Amino acid sequence: MIVRVIVPFGFGMTQINQQQGEITVGPDPSSFTIDIDSTNYDAFVVPPDVELPDGTFTQTQYAQVVPVGEINAILTAATRNVLPIV
């Protein structure tokens, strides 16, 4: 899967904002790597939550990893019928 990284102001690592790369999930379901060399980028930090007038806390915007494409080698559903015969 090809993804685009969106990093809002305040999170650091602005150099990676809007870059695209291939994503690999693992070693557990909540971890992933992207084939972008970020060796010389600023550190990624999550800014503190903003306090709302009602006393609750929230982020104004979150960093995102958005799918934008797929690697053809794993795109099997478009090249053969993968639906079960009923």
matplotlib code that plots the C-alpha trace (Angstrom):
import matplotlib.pyplot as plt

x = [0.0, 1.3, 0.5, 0.9, 2.0, 0.2, 1.8, 0.1, 1.9, 3.2, 4.1, 7.6, 9.1, 7.7, 10.1, 8.0, 4.7, 3.0, 5.6, 4.5, 6.0, 5.3, 3.9, 4.7, 2.6, 4.4, 5.8, 2.4, -0.9, -0.3, 3.2, 4.3, 7.2, 7.3, 10.2, 11.1, 14.6, 13.9, 17.4, 18.1, 14.5, 13.4, 11.9, 8.2, 6.4, 2.8, 1.8, -0.1, -3.9, -5.8, -8.2, -11.7, -14.0, -16.0, -12.9, -12.3, -9.1, -8.7, -6.2, -7.1, -5.8, -4.1, -1.2, -2.4, -1.2, -3.6, -3.7, -3.2, -2.3, -1.5, 1.5, 0.5, 2.1, -0.4, -3.4, -5.0, -8.7, -8.6, -6.8, -8.9, -12.2, -11.7, -15.4, -16.7, -19.0, -22.5]
y = [0.0, 3.5, 6.2, 9.9, 11.3, 14.5, 16.2, 19.3, 22.3, 21.6, 17.9, 18.4, 16.4, 18.9, 17.5, 14.4, 16.3, 15.3, 12.7, 9.3, 5.9, 2.2, 1.1, -2.2, -3.1, -4.9, -6.4, -5.8, -4.4, -1.0, -0.4, 0.4, 1.5, 3.6, 3.5, 7.2, 7.9, 10.3, 10.1, 13.8, 15.0, 16.7, 14.5, 13.7, 14.9, 15.0, 18.4, 18.7, 18.6, 21.9, 22.6, 23.5, 26.0, 23.1, 21.7, 18.8, 18.3, 17.6, 17.8, 20.4, 18.1, 14.7, 13.5, 11.1, 8.3, 8.3, 5.5, 6.9, 3.7, 0.1, -2.0, -4.0, -7.1, -7.4, -6.3, -9.7, -8.8, -6.9, -9.6, -12.7, -13.4, -13.8, -14.0, -17.3, -19.2, -19.4]
z = [0.0, -0.9, 1.7, 2.1, 5.5, 6.7, 9.7, 11.1, 12.5, 16.0, 15.6, 14.5, 11.6, 9.1, 6.5, 6.0, 5.5, 2.2, 1.3, 0.0, 0.6, 0.8, 4.2, 6.0, 9.1, 12.0, 14.1, 15.8, 14.4, 15.9, 14.4, 10.9, 8.9, 5.7, 3.2, 3.7, 5.1, 7.9, 9.4, 9.3, 10.0, 13.2, 15.9, 15.7, 18.8, 19.8, 21.1, 24.3, 24.1, 24.0, 26.8, 25.6, 27.4, 28.9, 30.6, 28.2, 26.3, 22.6, 19.7, 17.1, 14.3, 14.3, 12.2, 9.5, 7.2, 4.2, 1.6, -2.0, -4.0, -4.0, -5.2, -8.3, -7.1, -4.2, -6.2, -6.8, -6.6, -9.9, -11.9, -10.8, -9.3, -5.5, -4.6, -3.4, -5.9, -4.3]

ax = plt.figure().add_subplot(projection="3d")
ax.plot(x, y, z, "-o")
ax.set_aspect("equal")
plt.show()
